Amino acid sequence: MPSASLANLPVELIYHLFDYLDLSTILFAFRFVSKRFYQIVNEYNRYELDLRLISKSEFDRLCFS
């Protein structure tokens, strides 16, 4: 039996997990785990950005990602 791993999940399930993560976590942590995750993050199109809750420095980091 194959071992269960986040890396083996279908993209649709990973997108569902992203729906519960904040933008910084997706872009600055999850994105750099592997080439597959980098591609998945780049194709994900349901980002929600609440500018009221973000610092200027974090906003600058997001702009240059």
FENKASUL-V303027 format. One record per residue. N is the residue number from 1. RES is the residue in one letter. SS is DSSP state (hx for helix, st for strand, lp for the rest). BURIAL is b if it has 24 or more other ideal C-beta (glycine too) atoms within 12 Angstrom, else e. D_FIRST is the distance of its C-alpha to the first C-alpha in Angstrom with 1 decimal. Layout:
n={N | N}
res={RES | RES}
ss={SS | SS}
burial={BURIAL | BURIAL}
d_first={D_FIRST | D_FIRST}
//
This chain:
n={1 | 2 | 3 | 4 | 5 | 6 | 7 | 8 | 9 | 10 | 11 | 12 | 13 | 14 | 15 | 16 | 17 | 18 | 19 | 20 | 21 | 22 | 23 | 24 | 25 | 26 | 27 | 28 | 29 | 30 | 31 | 32 | 33 | 34 | 35 | 36 | 37 | 38 | 39 | 40 | 41 | 42 | 43 | 44 | 45 | 46 | 47 | 48 | 49 | 50 | 51 | 52 | 53 | 54 | 55 | 56 | 57 | 58 | 59 | 60 | 61 | 62 | 63 | 64 | 65}
res={M | P | S | A | S | L | A | N | L | P | V | E | L | I | Y | H | L | F | D | Y | L | D | L | S | T | I | L | F | A | F | R | F | V | S | K | R | F | Y | Q | I | V | N | E | Y | N | R | Y | E | L | D | L | R | L | I | S | K | S | E | F | D | R | L | C | F | S}
ss={lp | lp | lp | lp | lp | hx | hx | hx | lp | lp | hx | hx | hx | hx | hx | hx | hx | hx | lp | lp | lp | lp | hx | hx | hx | hx | hx | hx | lp | hx | hx | hx | lp | lp | hx | hx | hx | hx | hx | hx | hx | hx | hx | lp | lp | lp | lp | lp | lp | lp | hx | hx | hx | lp | lp | hx | hx | hx | hx | hx | hx | hx | hx | lp | lp}
burial={e | e | e | e | e | e | e | e | e | e | e | e | e | b | e | e | e | b | e | e | e | e | b | e | e | b | b | e | e | b | b | e | e | e | e | e | b | e | e | b | b | e | e | b | e | e | e | e | e | e | e | e | e | e | e | e | e | e | e | e | e | e | e | e | e}
d_first={0.0 | 3.8 | 6.5 | 9.1 | 12.4 | 15.8 | 15.9 | 13.1 | 15.0 | 17.3 | 20.9 | 22.2 | 20.3 | 21.5 | 25.0 | 24.8 | 24.2 | 27.1 | 29.3 | 29.3 | 29.9 | 33.3 | 34.3 | 34.8 | 31.3 | 29.9 | 32.3 | 32.8 | 29.5 | 26.6 | 28.1 | 28.1 | 24.6 | 23.6 | 24.9 | 22.5 | 23.6 | 27.2 | 27.1 | 25.6 | 28.3 | 31.0 | 30.1 | 29.9 | 33.2 | 33.5 | 35.0 | 37.5 | 40.0 | 42.5 | 45.2 | 46.9 | 44.2 | 43.8 | 45.9 | 47.8 | 46.0 | 42.6 | 44.0 | 45.2 | 41.7 | 40.3 | 43.0 | 42.2 | 38.4}
//
